[in-house]
Amino acid sequence: MDFSHIFNSRKIGITALVAVLFNFLTLLAQANPETDTTKIAADTTHQEATAGHEAAATEKKDQPFDTGAFILHHIADAHDFHFWGEGEHSVGLPLPIILWTDKGLVTFMSSAFHHDDEGKHVVDANGQRFVKLHEKIYYASATPNEHGAYVEVNEKHEAKNAKPLDFSITKNVFSLLVSVTILLVVFIGVARGYKKRAGQSPKGFQSLIEPVILFVRDDIAKPNLGYKYEKFMPYLLSVFFFIWFNNLLGLVPFFPGGANVTGNIAVTMVLALCTFLITTFSGNKYYWKHIFMPPVPWWMYPVMVPVEIVGIFTKPIALMIRLFANITAGHILMLSLICLIFIFKNLAIAPIAVPFAVFISLIELLVAFIQAFIFTILSALFIGMAIEEHHDH
Amino acid sequence: MELVTPSIGLIVWQTLAFLLLVFLLGKFAWKPVLSAIKERERSIDDALEAAKKAKEEMARLTNENEALLKEARAERDVILKEAKQLKDQIVSDAKASAQAEGAKLIEKAKQEIDSQKAAALAEVKNQVAELSLQIAEKVLSKQLEDQKKQEALVSDLLKEVKL
């Protein structure tokens, strides 16, 4: 029996629903940066006017708006969850900082830095001194440099100070933990629904999730993995929903979204590493034979074997970079469009920038799904290549 | 460059969180969900198979019924035909025997009539002879009352007789 046309139509329905939902959220979000940023602008001018930090302030005022730094700051990880406001006036969720130093474990809250990111505020903890510079934590120098920062910088303006190992609950880690918790609650709840309504048709949230699960099973796992697909289903489903949900969460510009989790190379690296390890450890003799004794004339071996060996590693590396680049690019695009307002220093640009941003975020909704799908289907493909049994070679 | 440099903290947390997610979801979500879906698909397949079988059984029964009905109809036709034949035979037999009987009766009646007629004729003849005799007697006696007449008669008779 072929039910695929039913799942297809339901899939379309669900996609449309999710799109509408997130469109709504994004619209709300579009409204926020506008007001936020105008407030920031007002704040900074206010600050500059009153405080009169002469040199710094005038320098800041004269400088054109540094879009690149602004965007990179927004897509990078941070040690606290910033809500609104700038500098001393910023409001955010302080997150725990966990450092493995030369003298053992040190923990304190990120609020201890008093929103300083220039290395000017030294935190004393466990008899050690730390500063935060560009969201990196360094051992503080004994004396401040000419800019008032407790770090020594080289010619490239990079800090030379030693760094403790930073295991802090950063914005990305926090977002990650939130999303993992939500995924656990949602899917264990769904599983409970299956137990409660055993043998019956799905209902409520269950019927929203089931087509997606069936999609992963029937369109991703089965065609690539063959009859041995069941063993890899938990990994494929987890990775699919993890990436999809985090992609979507990344599109929500306010708490608890907004973190660039799946657009962070560390996250995609771990995901790709999982695929790599599963592929490598489930590879059968045909897989290894194909790598070390490819079906080519023997004199081609010096060329083919290194190529095949490199191929083992390039596949997960491509997975890692694809997801990272796609999601990061989406975030950069969104921020660039919003930044148009600041580049032109004119709120009149907003009627052009905001609809564009809405349009791009709709595309990003699609990308969120497509990237999750591509990561999962390529993982399934690589694993499928490793476990494939061919008797003809 | 910083963008493509993975930080150790996030790697550790992501590894922990993701492995935990895969483990917990695998154990508490995917396993029951997938087995439930499989079970349901199996039961749907079974139900469809059963429905198909029932349909086939139904068709088979219908066919059987039809065949039976056909057979019964044919048998009925045969019986009816036979009955008709029998009836025709009986009727024709009856007709034939009736005809024969009738013919016999008619024959008998004819014979009876003939015999009765003969008897009647014989009786009539006898009576006629008797009556004739009586009449002749009476006539003769009357005629012969007188002598003259007797003589006349004799002479007449004699005249008739030509010798």
Interface residues (C-beta under 8 A of the other chain):
Chain A: M1 L72 I75 A76 D77 I98 H134 L165 D166 F167 S168 I169 T170 N172 V173 L176 L177 V180 L183 L184 F187 I188 V190 A191 Y194 K195 A198 G199 Q200 E210 I213 L214 R217 E230 M233 P234 Y235 L237 S238 V239 F241 F242 N264 I265 A266 V267 M269 V270 L271 C274 F324 T328
Chain B: E2 L3 V4 T5 P6 S7 I8 G9 L10 I11 V12 W13 Q14 T15 A17 F18 L20 L21 V22 L24 L25 G26 F28 A29 W30 K31 P32 V33 L34 A36 I37 E39 R40 S43 D45 L48
